[in-house]
Amino acid sequence: MKRIVAWGVAASLLGYAGYGAAQQAQSISAADKKAGAAAHPQLLQEFGGAFPGATANYVTGVGRKIAVQSGLANSQSEFTITLLNSPVNNAFAIPGGYVYTTRALVGLMNDEAELASVLGHEVGHVAARHSAKRQEAQQRNSILGALLGLGLGAIAGDSGLGQLLQQGAGQAAQLMTLRYSRKQEYEADDLGIRYLYSAGYDTLASSTMLASLAAQTTLDARDQGGEARNLPEWASTHPDPAGRVVRARQKAQAMGGTGRIRNRDAFLNAVDGLLYGDDPHQGVVDGRTFRHPDLRIAFTVPQGFALSNGSDAVSISGSGGQAQFSGGKLGGSLAAYIDGVYRQLGGQGSVGNVQTTQINGVDTAYAVTRAQTKQGQVDVGVIAYSMGNGSAYHFVTIAPAGRGLGPFQPMVQSFSRLSPAQAAAIHPRRIDVVTVKAGDTVQSLSQRMAYDTLKQERFLTINGLDAGARLAPGQRVKLIVWG
């Protein structure tokens, strides 16, 4: 969460014009350009904004080179390639020539050919018109998706809430990477490998990238005890990466083009110093605790719940309920603020029974109301905090009926201000490309990783190395260090 924002989803439904076969298209249609241009700024907002600098310029160059192989347009300049400032592994493309990858996913790559393989795969989805063929969008892990999944129809008797959520969640889903069928994934893999071949890259890059992605997925799940906060979206929306490694390797070998351009050194030069993990300006997740040094706030979620830090909000999910944290301008009293949140959710506002208190020295107000769902009733709570500077923050919680705040009571009580010293102590992580020296080993270099746990496993994964790998002097590898 990078700043104070009003509750809601800023998204517009993207219309997909039909594409013919990838090699038949000669230019991107005016309708697709218009739709893509309208969606682009909203996608930037959703995914942390564009990440600037030399790395972004490098990604743009590689992206245009591989995208033009699709035949969607003859000119590389027709494509807008964006490096997103997001700590979540993700990549996607939308009609209109817009292609995206996050800096997290770029950090997992180990050469230029792997970068080209990911971007080519996403362009392949567009070229094959997969987005237009999907029948059902997977909802994001947020309170909107949670409410929609519950079939929420009313808060305080207002049946307009369900319609609002369906519109908002549906629009956002159309703009993001969503679940494709296995057949569509295979088709995009095959197209991506074809684009690699046409551009002169090593066609095995797709399989090595998928192998790294599978390893990262396993590591994330292990790190979070099965509830990975940063389970790669590129994994969850592109199912079974491990199962696709062998198939991608076989396709590459059958097509030929193995052993060609990888451009490892150029890639490592481009990512050296790249921000890795959470951007402190958007807040940092450390285990179950969220801290924002710029806003100087912090809170801790209950055991067994996962945190997901988005651009505008923090989502909390677990088997006992769902919640989301956001903020906005206070404008008046906390009671009026709470009413405004309920109205933005689609309720009538004026819920009444707003209670006031103080939590860790912060003026606080809260209210809980009952909502009817297709599966039964739930309790929806809004807890708001006044920061004394005209701004406020709030949680929206969903718990079983009769539970009130339910499992989120400790989380609500944990909200606090950070002291200047606490805020100043929060530092980012960055990629540091180093050259292996005589005597360096996986074990010794792993100790320099800026983590308290799983140091060696993280080192192996981010470098695409297998367990038992040996390093050679002169070899270049990536470390994650405090920056």
C-alpha positions as CSV (number, residue, x, y, z in Angstrom):
1,M,0.0,0.0,0.0
2,K,1.8,3.1,-1.2
3,R,-0.5,5.9,-0.1
4,I,-3.8,6.8,1.4
5,V,-6.7,6.0,-1.0
6,A,-10.4,5.8,-0.9
7,W,-12.0,2.3,-0.7
8,G,-12.8,0.8,-4.0
9,V,-11.5,-0.7,-7.2
10,A,-10.3,1.7,-9.9
11,A,-10.7,-0.3,-13.1
12,S,-12.4,-0.3,-16.4
13,L,-13.6,-3.2,-18.4
14,L,-11.2,-4.0,-21.2
15,G,-12.9,-5.0,-24.5
16,Y,-11.0,-7.5,-26.5
17,A,-11.1,-7.2,-30.2
18,G,-10.7,-10.5,-32.1
19,Y,-7.3,-11.4,-33.4
20,G,-6.7,-13.7,-36.3
21,A,-3.8,-16.2,-36.2
22,A,-0.7,-14.6,-34.8
23,Q,1.3,-14.5,-38.0
24,Q,-1.5,-13.0,-40.0
25,A,-1.8,-9.7,-38.0
26,Q,0.0,-6.7,-39.4
27,S,-0.9,-4.0,-37.1
28,I,-2.7,-3.4,-33.8
29,S,-6.2,-2.2,-34.3
30,A,-7.3,1.3,-33.3
31,A,-10.0,-0.2,-31.0
32,D,-7.4,-2.3,-29.2
33,K,-5.0,0.6,-28.9
34,K,-7.8,2.7,-27.4
35,A,-8.8,0.0,-24.9
36,G,-5.3,-0.7,-23.9
37,A,-4.5,2.9,-23.4
38,A,-7.5,3.3,-21.1
39,A,-6.5,0.2,-19.1
40,H,-2.8,1.0,-18.8
41,P,-2.8,3.7,-16.1
42,Q,-5.2,1.7,-14.0
43,L,-3.0,-1.4,-14.2
44,L,0.0,0.7,-13.2
45,Q,-1.9,1.9,-10.2
46,E,-2.9,-1.7,-9.3
47,F,0.6,-3.1,-9.6
48,G,2.7,-0.4,-7.9
49,G,3.4,1.8,-10.8
50,A,6.1,1.7,-13.5
51,F,9.6,1.0,-12.1
52,P,12.0,3.5,-13.7
53,G,15.6,3.4,-14.7
54,A,18.1,1.4,-16.7
55,T,16.6,-2.0,-15.8
56,A,13.3,-0.9,-17.2
57,N,14.9,0.4,-20.4
58,Y,16.6,-3.0,-20.8
59,V,13.3,-4.9,-20.2
60,T,11.6,-2.6,-22.8
61,G,14.1,-3.4,-25.4
62,V,13.9,-7.2,-24.9
63,G,10.2,-7.1,-24.7
64,R,9.8,-5.2,-28.0
65,K,12.2,-7.6,-29.7
66,I,10.2,-10.7,-28.7
67,A,6.7,-9.2,-29.0
68,V,7.2,-8.2,-32.6
69,Q,7.8,-11.9,-33.4
70,S,4.1,-12.5,-32.7
71,G,3.0,-10.8,-35.9
72,L,0.6,-8.6,-33.9
73,A,2.4,-5.6,-35.4
74,N,5.4,-5.1,-37.7
75,S,7.0,-2.3,-35.7
76,Q,8.6,-2.7,-32.3
77,S,7.4,0.8,-31.4
78,E,3.8,-0.5,-31.5
79,F,4.5,-2.3,-28.1
80,T,4.5,-0.7,-24.7
81,I,6.6,-2.8,-22.4
82,T,6.5,-2.0,-18.6
83,L,8.5,-3.1,-15.7
84,L,6.2,-3.0,-12.7
85,N,7.2,-2.0,-9.2
86,S,5.7,-5.1,-7.6
87,P,7.2,-7.6,-5.2
88,V,4.9,-10.4,-6.5
89,N,6.0,-12.7,-9.4
90,N,3.7,-11.8,-12.2
91,A,3.7,-11.1,-16.0
92,F,0.8,-10.5,-18.4
93,A,-0.1,-8.8,-21.6
94,I,-3.3,-7.1,-22.9
95,P,-4.5,-6.2,-26.4
96,G,-3.3,-2.9,-27.7
97,G,0.4,-3.9,-27.5
98,Y,0.8,-3.6,-23.7
99,V,3.1,-6.1,-22.0
100,Y,4.1,-6.2,-18.4
101,T,6.4,-8.0,-16.0
102,T,7.1,-7.3,-12.3
103,R,10.6,-6.6,-10.9
104,A,10.1,-9.7,-8.7
105,L,9.8,-12.0,-11.6
106,V,12.7,-10.3,-13.4
107,G,14.8,-10.9,-10.3
108,L,14.1,-14.6,-10.5
109,M,15.4,-14.8,-14.1
110,N,19.0,-15.5,-14.9
111,D,19.5,-14.4,-18.5
112,E,18.0,-12.4,-21.3
113,A,16.5,-15.4,-23.0
114,E,14.5,-16.3,-19.9
115,L,13.1,-12.7,-19.8
116,A,12.2,-13.0,-23.5
117,S,10.5,-16.4,-22.8
118,V,8.2,-14.9,-20.1
119,L,7.2,-11.9,-22.2
120,G,6.8,-14.0,-25.3
121,H,4.5,-16.4,-23.4
122,E,2.2,-13.6,-22.3
123,V,2.1,-12.1,-25.8
124,G,1.2,-15.6,-27.0
125,H,-1.9,-15.5,-24.9
126,V,-3.0,-12.3,-26.6
127,A,-2.1,-13.6,-30.1
128,A,-4.1,-16.7,-29.5
129,R,-7.1,-14.7,-28.2
130,H,-7.2,-16.7,-24.9
131,S,-8.5,-13.7,-23.0
132,A,-11.6,-13.5,-25.2
133,K,-12.2,-17.3,-24.7
134,R,-12.1,-17.4,-21.0
135,Q,-15.5,-18.0,-19.5
136,E,-14.8,-17.3,-15.8
137,A,-12.4,-14.9,-14.1
138,Q,-10.5,-15.9,-11.0
139,Q,-11.0,-13.4,-8.3
140,R,-8.1,-11.6,-6.6
141,N,-7.4,-12.5,-3.0
142,S,-9.0,-9.4,-1.6
143,I,-12.1,-8.5,0.4
144,L,-14.0,-7.9,-2.9
145,G,-13.2,-11.4,-4.1
146,A,-14.1,-12.8,-0.7
147,L,-17.4,-11.0,-0.5
148,L,-18.3,-12.0,-4.1
149,G,-17.3,-15.6,-3.4
150,L,-19.7,-15.6,-0.4
151,G,-22.5,-14.4,-2.7
152,L,-23.0,-11.2,-0.6
153,G,-26.3,-9.6,-1.5
154,A,-26.9,-7.0,1.2
155,I,-25.5,-5.0,4.0
156,A,-28.2,-3.5,6.3
157,G,-30.8,-4.5,3.8
158,D,-29.1,-2.8,0.7
159,S,-29.3,-5.3,-2.1
160,G,-27.1,-3.0,-4.3
161,L,-23.9,-4.3,-2.6
162,G,-23.8,-7.5,-4.5
163,Q,-24.1,-5.8,-7.8
164,L,-21.4,-3.3,-6.9
165,L,-19.0,-6.0,-5.9
166,Q,-19.7,-8.1,-9.1
167,Q,-19.1,-5.0,-11.3
168,G,-15.9,-4.0,-9.4
169,A,-14.4,-7.4,-9.1
170,G,-15.3,-8.4,-12.6
171,Q,-13.7,-5.3,-14.1
172,A,-10.5,-5.8,-12.1
173,A,-10.4,-9.5,-13.1
174,Q,-10.6,-8.7,-16.8
175,L,-7.6,-6.4,-16.5
176,M,-5.3,-8.8,-14.6
177,T,-3.7,-12.2,-15.3
178,L,-6.4,-14.8,-14.7
179,R,-6.5,-18.6,-14.8
180,Y,-6.2,-20.1,-18.3
181,S,-6.9,-23.7,-19.2
182,R,-4.1,-26.2,-19.5
183,K,-4.6,-26.3,-23.2
184,Q,-4.3,-22.5,-23.4
185,E,-1.1,-22.6,-21.3
186,Y,0.4,-25.1,-23.6
187,E,-0.5,-23.1,-26.6
188,A,1.1,-20.0,-25.1
189,D,4.2,-22.0,-24.2
190,D,4.5,-23.2,-27.7
191,L,4.0,-19.7,-29.2
192,G,6.6,-18.3,-26.8
193,I,9.1,-20.9,-27.8
194,R,8.4,-20.1,-31.4
195,Y,9.0,-16.4,-30.7
196,L,12.3,-17.3,-29.0
197,Y,13.4,-19.2,-32.1
198,S,12.4,-16.4,-34.4
199,A,14.4,-13.8,-32.3
200,G,17.5,-16.0,-32.2
201,Y,17.3,-16.9,-28.5
202,D,18.0,-20.3,-27.0
203,T,14.6,-22.1,-27.1
204,L,15.5,-24.0,-23.9
205,A,15.0,-20.7,-22.0
206,S,11.3,-21.4,-21.5
207,S,12.0,-24.6,-19.7
208,T,14.7,-23.2,-17.4
209,M,12.5,-20.3,-16.5
210,L,9.6,-22.6,-15.7
211,A,11.9,-24.7,-13.5
212,S,13.0,-21.6,-11.5
213,L,9.3,-20.7,-11.1
214,A,8.5,-24.1,-9.8
215,A,11.3,-23.9,-7.3
216,Q,10.2,-20.5,-6.2
217,T,6.7,-21.7,-5.7
218,T,7.9,-24.5,-3.5
219,L,10.2,-22.2,-1.5
220,D,7.4,-19.7,-0.9
221,A,5.0,-22.3,0.3
222,R,7.7,-23.7,2.6
223,D,8.6,-20.2,3.9
224,Q,5.0,-19.5,4.8
225,G,4.1,-22.9,6.1
226,G,1.8,-23.7,3.3
227,E,0.2,-20.2,3.2
228,A,2.6,-18.4,1.0
229,R,2.0,-14.6,1.1
230,N,4.0,-14.2,-2.1
231,L,2.9,-17.4,-3.8
232,P,3.8,-16.3,-7.3
233,E,0.8,-15.1,-9.2
234,W,2.6,-16.3,-12.4
235,A,2.4,-19.7,-10.8
236,S,-1.1,-19.6,-9.5
237,T,-2.5,-18.2,-12.7
238,H,-0.3,-20.4,-14.9
239,P,-0.9,-23.9,-13.3
240,D,1.6,-26.6,-12.7
241,P,4.9,-25.0,-13.7
242,A,6.8,-28.1,-12.7
243,G,4.8,-30.3,-15.0
244,R,5.4,-27.9,-17.9
245,V,9.2,-27.9,-17.6
246,V,9.7,-31.3,-19.4
247,R,7.1,-30.5,-22.1
248,A,8.8,-27.1,-22.8
249,R,12.2,-28.8,-23.0
250,Q,10.9,-31.4,-25.5
251,K,9.2,-28.7,-27.6
252,A,12.5,-26.7,-27.7
253,Q,14.6,-29.6,-28.7
254,A,12.1,-30.6,-31.4
255,M,12.0,-27.1,-32.8
256,G,15.8,-26.6,-32.7
257,G,17.5,-23.4,-31.7
258,T,19.0,-24.8,-28.5
259,G,22.4,-23.4,-27.5
260,R,21.8,-20.0,-29.1
261,I,21.6,-16.5,-27.5
262,R,21.2,-16.3,-23.7
263,N,23.0,-13.0,-23.0
264,R,23.5,-13.8,-19.3
265,D,26.1,-11.1,-18.7
266,A,24.0,-8.4,-20.2
267,F,21.1,-9.5,-18.1
268,L,23.0,-9.6,-14.9
269,N,24.4,-6.2,-15.6
270,A,20.9,-4.9,-16.0
271,V,19.5,-6.3,-12.7
272,D,22.5,-5.5,-10.6
273,G,21.2,-3.3,-7.8
274,L,17.6,-3.9,-8.6
275,L,15.1,-3.5,-5.7
276,Y,14.0,-6.9,-4.5
277,G,11.0,-7.8,-2.4
278,D,8.9,-5.1,-0.8
279,D,9.4,-1.4,-1.6
280,P,9.5,0.4,1.8
281,H,7.6,3.3,0.2
282,Q,4.7,0.9,-0.3
283,G,5.0,-0.9,3.0
284,V,6.9,-4.0,4.1
285,V,5.5,-7.4,5.1
286,D,7.7,-9.2,7.6
287,G,6.1,-12.5,8.6
288,R,2.7,-11.6,10.0
289,T,3.5,-7.9,10.5
290,F,2.9,-5.1,8.1
291,R,5.0,-1.9,8.6
292,H,4.9,1.3,6.5
293,P,7.9,3.6,7.3
294,D,6.5,6.6,5.3
295,L,3.1,6.4,6.9
296,R,4.6,5.3,10.2
297,I,2.0,2.7,11.0
298,A,2.1,-1.1,11.7
299,F,-0.1,-4.0,12.5
300,T,0.1,-7.8,12.9
301,V,-2.3,-10.3,11.6
302,P,-3.4,-13.5,13.5
303,Q,-1.5,-16.7,13.3
304,G,-2.6,-18.7,10.3
305,F,-3.5,-15.7,8.2
306,A,-1.6,-14.5,5.1
307,L,-0.8,-10.9,4.2
308,S,-0.8,-9.6,0.6
309,N,0.4,-6.0,0.1
310,G,-1.2,-4.3,-2.9
311,S,-0.7,-0.8,-4.3
312,D,-3.8,0.6,-2.6
313,A,-4.6,-1.9,0.2
314,V,-3.4,-4.8,2.2
315,S,-5.4,-8.0,2.0
316,I,-5.6,-10.5,4.9
317,S,-6.9,-14.0,4.3
318,G,-7.3,-17.2,6.2
319,S,-9.8,-20.0,7.0
320,G,-11.5,-17.9,9.7
321,G,-12.3,-14.9,7.7
322,Q,-11.1,-12.1,5.3
323,A,-10.1,-8.6,5.9
324,Q,-8.6,-5.6,4.1
325,F,-6.7,-2.5,5.3
326,S,-6.8,0.8,3.5
327,G,-7.2,4.5,4.3
328,G,-8.6,7.9,3.2
329,K,-9.2,11.4,4.3
330,L,-11.0,11.8,7.6
331,G,-13.1,14.9,6.7
332,G,-15.2,14.8,9.8
333,S,-15.8,12.4,12.7
334,L,-14.7,8.7,12.7
335,A,-18.4,7.7,12.8
336,A,-19.0,9.6,9.6
337,Y,-15.9,8.0,8.1
338,I,-17.2,4.5,9.0
339,D,-20.5,5.3,7.4
340,G,-18.7,6.4,4.2
341,V,-16.8,3.1,4.1
342,Y,-20.1,1.2,4.3
343,R,-21.6,3.3,1.6
344,Q,-18.6,2.6,-0.7
345,L,-19.1,-1.1,-0.1
346,G,-22.7,-0.6,-1.3
347,G,-24.5,-0.3,2.0
348,Q,-26.8,2.5,3.0
349,G,-24.4,4.0,5.6
350,S,-25.7,5.2,9.0
351,V,-25.2,1.8,10.5
352,G,-25.5,3.2,14.0
353,N,-24.0,1.7,17.1
354,V,-20.5,3.1,16.3
355,Q,-18.3,2.5,19.3
356,T,-15.3,4.7,20.2
357,T,-12.2,3.9,22.1
358,Q,-8.4,4.3,22.0
359,I,-5.9,1.7,20.8
360,N,-2.3,2.2,21.5
361,G,-2.9,5.9,21.9
362,V,-4.8,6.3,18.6
363,D,-8.5,7.4,18.5
364,T,-10.5,4.5,17.2
365,A,-14.1,3.8,16.2
366,Y,-15.7,0.6,15.0
367,A,-19.0,-0.9,14.0
368,V,-20.2,-4.3,13.0
369,T,-23.3,-5.1,10.9
370,R,-24.9,-8.3,9.6
371,A,-24.8,-9.2,5.9
372,Q,-26.9,-11.8,4.2
373,T,-25.1,-14.2,1.8
374,K,-26.2,-17.1,-0.3
375,Q,-24.5,-19.4,2.2
376,G,-25.9,-17.6,5.2
377,Q,-25.2,-14.5,7.2
378,V,-21.8,-13.0,8.0
379,D,-20.6,-10.1,10.2
380,V,-18.9,-7.2,8.4
381,G,-16.9,-4.9,10.5
382,V,-15.3,-1.5,9.9
383,I,-12.6,-0.3,12.3
384,A,-11.2,3.2,11.7
385,Y,-8.3,5.1,13.2
386,S,-7.7,8.8,13.3
387,M,-4.1,9.9,12.8
388,G,-4.8,13.5,13.9
389,N,-3.6,15.0,10.6
390,G,-6.8,14.8,8.6
391,S,-6.2,11.2,7.5
392,A,-7.6,7.9,8.7
393,Y,-7.0,4.2,8.2
394,H,-9.4,1.4,8.4
395,F,-9.9,-2.4,8.4
396,V,-12.9,-4.0,6.8
397,T,-13.4,-7.5,8.2
398,I,-15.6,-10.5,7.4
399,A,-16.3,-13.2,10.0
400,P,-19.0,-15.8,10.6
401,A,-22.3,-14.4,11.9
402,G,-22.3,-13.8,15.6
403,R,-18.6,-13.5,15.8
404,G,-18.3,-9.8,15.4
405,L,-14.7,-9.1,14.6
406,G,-14.0,-12.8,15.2
407,P,-10.3,-13.7,14.8
408,F,-9.4,-10.2,13.8
409,Q,-9.8,-8.7,17.3
410,P,-6.0,-9.1,18.1
411,M,-5.1,-7.5,14.7
412,V,-7.4,-4.5,15.4
413,Q,-5.7,-4.1,18.7
414,S,-2.2,-4.3,17.2
415,F,-2.5,-1.2,15.1
416,S,0.1,1.4,16.2
417,R,2.3,4.2,15.2
418,L,5.9,3.7,14.4
419,S,8.4,5.9,16.0
420,P,10.8,7.9,13.8
421,A,13.6,5.5,14.8
422,Q,11.5,2.4,14.0
423,A,10.6,3.8,10.6
424,A,14.2,4.7,9.8
425,A,15.3,1.1,10.6
426,I,13.3,-0.4,7.8
427,H,15.6,-0.9,4.8
428,P,15.0,-2.4,1.3
429,R,16.6,-5.5,-0.2
430,R,18.5,-5.4,-3.5
431,I,20.1,-7.7,-6.0
432,D,23.9,-7.7,-5.8
433,V,25.7,-9.5,-8.7
434,V,29.0,-10.9,-7.5
435,T,31.8,-12.8,-9.1
436,V,32.7,-16.1,-7.5
437,K,36.2,-16.2,-6.0
438,A,38.4,-19.2,-5.3
439,G,37.2,-20.8,-2.1
440,D,33.6,-19.5,-2.4
441,T,30.9,-22.1,-2.1
442,V,27.1,-22.1,-2.1
443,Q,27.2,-22.4,1.7
444,S,29.6,-19.4,2.2
445,L,27.8,-17.1,-0.3
446,S,24.4,-18.0,1.1
447,Q,25.3,-16.6,4.4
448,R,25.4,-13.1,2.8
449,M,21.7,-13.3,1.9
450,A,19.6,-10.7,3.7
451,Y,17.3,-13.3,5.3
452,D,17.1,-15.0,8.7
453,T,15.9,-18.3,7.3
454,L,16.3,-20.5,4.3
455,K,19.4,-18.6,3.2
456,Q,20.9,-21.5,1.1
457,E,17.5,-22.4,-0.5
458,R,16.9,-18.8,-1.5
459,F,20.4,-18.5,-3.0
460,L,19.9,-21.7,-5.1
461,T,16.5,-20.7,-6.2
462,I,17.3,-17.1,-7.3
463,N,20.3,-18.4,-9.3
464,G,18.5,-21.3,-10.9
465,L,20.8,-23.8,-9.3
466,D,20.1,-27.4,-8.1
467,A,20.9,-28.7,-4.7
468,G,24.5,-29.9,-4.6
469,A,25.5,-27.3,-7.3
470,R,29.2,-26.3,-7.3
471,L,30.4,-22.8,-8.0
472,A,33.4,-22.1,-10.2
473,P,35.8,-19.1,-9.9
474,G,34.7,-16.4,-12.3
475,Q,31.1,-17.4,-12.3
476,R,28.6,-14.6,-11.7
477,V,25.8,-15.1,-9.2
478,K,23.1,-13.0,-7.6
479,L,22.8,-12.3,-3.9
480,I,20.0,-10.5,-2.1
481,V,21.5,-8.0,0.3
482,W,20.3,-5.1,2.4
483,G,20.3,-1.9,0.3
